[in-house]
Amino acid sequence: MAGYTPHGLRGTTETGAESMSGTESSNGRKNPARPPAKCAAAGNGRAPSSVSGRTKGLGVRGWLRWIWRQLTSMRVALLLLLLLAVVAMPGAFFPQRRVNPILVNQYFEDNPALAPWLDRAYMFDVFSSPWFSAVYLLLFVSLIGCIVPRTKVHLEALRSEPTKVPARFTRFPVRSERVVHATPGQVSVRLHAAFGRRYRTKLGTEAPKGHGGAGQAKASTTPDATATSNESAIRTISAERGYGKETGNLVFHLALVGLLVVTAWGQLVHYRGQAMITEGSTFVNSALDYDFFEAGALFGADGVAPYRIRLDEFVPDFTVDAQARDFTAFVTLFETDGTTSEQTIRVNHPLTVGGSRVYLMGNGFAPDLTITDASGEVAHDGPVPFIPADDDPGYASTGVVMVPDANDGDPQVAFNGSFLPTALRDDDGAYLGSAHPLPLDPVLVLQMYTGDLGLDEGVPRSLLTLDTTDLDQVTATGDDGAQAPVQLELAPGESVELPNGHGTLTFNDLPRFVALDLRYDPSPIWQGIFATLAFGGLIAALFLPRRRIWVRLVPRADGATVVHAAALARHDDPGLRAELDRILTALPPDGARKKQ
Amino acid sequence: MIAELGTLSTLVIYGAIASYVVAMIAFAVDLSGFGKDAPADRRRRAAGIAMSTAWLGIALHVGAVVLRGIAAGRVPWANMYEFTLMAIMFTVAVFLVVNRRKDIRYLGLPVMFLAVITLLVAITLLYVAADGVQPALQSYWLVIHVSVATVATGLFSVGALASVLQLIRHGDERRRARAGAESGGGADPGGDPGGGPPTGDGRGVTVGNSRRTVAAREQVAAGDGRTVVAVGADGGPVALDLGGEEPEVEPARPTFFSRMLDAFPASESLERFAYRLNAVGLVGWTFVLVTGAIWAEYAWGRAWGWDPKEVVSLVVWIIYAAYGHVRLTTGWNKRTVAYFSLAGFTALMFNYYGVNIFINSLHSYAGVG
């Protein structure tokens, strides 16, 4: 299907995006010495049909060359670009392990038959999957294969002179012709000034034989140099502006490559950890002190500065209808050089220490509990974080208390249950949830288990959910004579006797905890630089006009000069006509004017 | 007092919707060829009424958004209801502002239709009372990132409407070219038959009378197959020689629809207009992605985390980037370009409604569902 070409340009050479910067000899044929970069010029990138025929018998090298040509063609690059969009979409539809592992587990529970198959297709790890990686790597190889030759061509174009003046102007839709009562030399000087600094200009002369034919052109850079030559000679001006358009285009694409490279580098050297700390306690920036820690392949463990952060106080601000308005963690920072400072960490305002940043990612309550076992020994003493449910404005939280040291480990004791900051009860006193995130009526509701916690088996266990496989729930005889699970309910300051002589549980205090994310990654500043370059390049590539204007000044016998001018732009350029008119207004207004 | 301002804002939005409905009807009257046989100035009178009410509508609309901001004590684009209000405000604003420089009143009907439908959806399904925002949204990046997102959405919306018209026009022009070819000579196949407003593309301005001329040409309903009589622009009979060829298919009659299409510029001109809007939109969307990444770096501790909203925003960007490549590389059909534009807009709409409402995302600030 023949594509659109600018009106009046059908069948001419000036159709390709790149062809504007290709050279053109004055008789209208393309200069074969410099083929344009193919990724831009070859129309819609369809490889010539003869290529497949020629590859027969070309051997491995020929095939590789053919594959490279295909890969760097615009058509394949576009295909890969769209393919990238397609293969990214599952990442929006399916929960991703790296983004939200809890949702992935939930998906497995909800769809036990389908989930393993999706998992095999990397649907829960889309962005680290082989097929996603393949598409974006091929895309960037294609991009580099396209951009590097174009950069070379552009660098040459930046150094070279504007193109020769075409023989015939009639094929250009935007052109003008007028007669000026001045010599070609005078007109040339005026027009040269009118082009100004934005245009790169080249002045030349042509032999007067049948003006319009390709005369032997002489070129010079200033109008004065030719001013003394024969006044019967035809003068030409070739002017070109908008090299910044292609510069912007190349900067944009190269900056995208840069963005990918610095992001990959950041992934290799970064580390990231998560820790929960309660009010009054201190956390050391060390891989050992994190609840979760990950690092890139090139990360060195000695690169972690062992500074310490103590959470002094966490102050939340809620509206009466339980909407969060502000979270502030007041901390004391102990740096490695011995300096101590008071700092705050807020959402959107991370704490920067050295090259790392500490983010406030979550918060909740950590009831401070003391548990004694059957023998009266203190088996547990300290705060236990209870994690607020996602999207629950009332901060109804769940948590697990494990007491492996109770009764010298035989049996071990554990509790799980909820913490409700503002308990909501139905008419029978059963708990429904929490009405407000502030501890207006705090209640800790626990179930008790005894048995083997399985902590010694070396299998990692979640500290947030209780594996009850080897545990027995503690029950008691209820009012109706049946055995029923024991439910312990405490408010801060209260203490209860554990059933069956298991000891006591005391709810001492109600400190808060914060979840901190600590990240070291040197790449964001570079990402910012490359993103800015890409943004600027995109604007230049899209909006800078790329224009060529040619002028031929033919002397007339009566001493006047016939001015022929034509203008050509790359892509649509609604201002092209106005631009040509603007240049020509520099001429004296006398003389017949003919506009086409 | 503050809560009352929020209520007042809602009332003013109803006023804006009413204005847009009036404008929509007036634009429809303008397009439907209500004054086909009337002097041209009477036709344009309907368009004039439409433009006035559209300006009234956007004045009310801006007022409602400002009231909403005062009521909430922050910038008024922090939840889905407010974002929708802003995006439609910019859609209408793009239309009105561009129209000051070049006549695009033919887009009035679709723009007003989109505005009315979307505002009704916003007010019935997405409404939340004006209030403060959660800590994650308390950042000046909310001002920068989200406002540019609403502007870009407005630009892409008008661009997509222009692409739809372009595709309709393409089909119409092809039918005409066929009919022209069948009736021989007279017609210029694939030419620029539109009697629409000057497109400012430097390729000649269409003659005011060409609307009728085209209609007349279409009335080449062959009686004897050789010479037909049609009504010329001046009302007199015009004889057309069909060059001895029997027309095999009866050329299209001027239907209500085809008369309406006459009000639109040629598909090429529509395509160029859509590209300009989409190009500015693409720059805006790039800015949204970059500022979003910077904000995410501060708020969530990573610039890019493949959150569903981030994924689909990237997909939107990729489609519009591909659109740009297709547009700027020669050899591609302009219809294909329009399909890319519409694909990008579809992804944009999914990113907005689909991801916000149906997918668990860090960007779930909708306050609905």
Contacts between the chains, C-beta under 8 A, distances in Angstrom:
chain1	res1	chain2	res2	distance
A	1	B	333	5.5
A	3	B	330	5.5
A	3	B	331	4.1
A	3	B	332	5.6
A	3	B	333	6.4
A	4	B	268	7.4
A	4	B	330	7.5
A	4	B	332	8.0
A	4	B	333	7.7
A	4	B	334	5.5
A	5	B	330	6.7
A	7	B	203	5.9
A	15	B	330	5.3
A	16	B	330	5.6
A	17	B	328	5.9
A	17	B	329	5.8
A	17	B	330	6.1
A	40	B	329	7.1
A	43	B	329	7.3
A	43	B	330	5.7
A	43	B	331	3.2
A	44	B	326	8.0
A	44	B	329	5.9
A	44	B	330	7.4
A	44	B	331	3.5
A	44	B	332	5.1
A	45	B	329	7.0
A	45	B	331	7.8
A	46	B	331	7.4
A	74	B	325	6.9
A	74	B	329	5.5
A	77	B	325	7.7
A	78	B	322	5.7
A	78	B	325	5.7
A	78	B	326	6.7
A	81	B	318	5.9
A	81	B	321	6.8
A	81	B	322	5.0
A	81	B	325	7.4
A	82	B	318	7.3
A	82	B	319	7.5
A	82	B	322	5.6
A	84	B	318	6.0
A	85	B	314	7.9
A	85	B	315	4.5
A	85	B	318	4.3
A	85	B	319	5.9
A	85	B	322	7.8
A	85	B	347	7.8
A	88	B	311	5.4
A	88	B	314	6.4
A	88	B	315	5.7
A	88	B	318	7.8
A	89	B	311	7.3
A	89	B	312	7.6
A	89	B	315	6.3
A	91	B	306	5.7
A	91	B	308	7.4
A	91	B	311	4.7
A	92	B	308	4.2
A	92	B	311	4.4
A	92	B	312	5.1
A	92	B	315	7.8
A	92	B	355	6.6
A	92	B	359	6.3
A	93	B	308	8.0
A	93	B	359	7.3
A	95	B	360	7.2
A	96	B	306	6.0
A	98	B	305	7.7
A	98	B	306	6.9
A	99	B	305	6.2
A	99	B	306	5.8
A	99	B	307	6.1
A	100	B	360	7.2
A	103	B	360	6.2
A	126	B	306	7.7
A	127	B	306	5.0
A	173	B	202	7.6
A	173	B	203	6.7
A	174	B	202	6.4
A	263	B	304	7.6
A	272	B	301	7.8
A	319	B	131	7.8
A	319	B	132	7.1
A	323	B	131	6.9
A	323	B	132	7.1
A	323	B	134	6.9
A	324	B	134	5.1
A	324	B	135	5.8
A	325	B	132	5.8
A	325	B	134	7.4
A	325	B	135	6.9
A	326	B	135	5.5
A	326	B	138	7.3
A	327	B	135	5.1
A	346	B	135	7.1
A	347	B	135	3.9
A	347	B	136	5.5
A	347	B	138	7.2
A	347	B	299	6.4
A	348	B	135	7.1
A	348	B	136	6.9
A	348	B	138	6.3
A	348	B	139	4.4
A	348	B	141	7.9
A	348	B	295	7.9
A	348	B	298	5.3
A	348	B	299	4.9
A	349	B	298	7.2
A	350	B	298	6.4
A	350	B	301	6.8
A	357	B	301	6.8
A	359	B	300	7.3
A	359	B	301	4.0
A	361	B	300	7.9
A	361	B	301	7.1
A	517	B	301	4.7
A	519	B	301	5.2
A	519	B	302	7.3
A	524	B	297	5.5
A	524	B	303	5.7
A	527	B	293	7.3
A	527	B	303	6.0
A	528	B	294	6.9
A	531	B	290	4.7
A	531	B	293	7.1
A	532	B	290	7.6
A	534	B	286	7.4
A	535	B	283	7.7
A	535	B	286	5.7
A	535	B	287	6.6
A	535	B	290	6.1
A	538	B	282	7.5
A	538	B	283	6.1
A	538	B	286	5.9
A	539	B	283	5.8
A	542	B	279	4.9
A	542	B	282	7.4
A	542	B	283	6.6
A	542	B	324	7.4
A	543	B	279	7.5
A	571	B	328	5.9
A	572	B	201	7.5
A	572	B	272	5.4
A	572	B	275	7.4
A	574	B	200	6.0
A	574	B	201	5.8
A	574	B	202	6.5
A	574	B	272	7.8
A	576	B	202	6.4
A	577	B	202	4.0
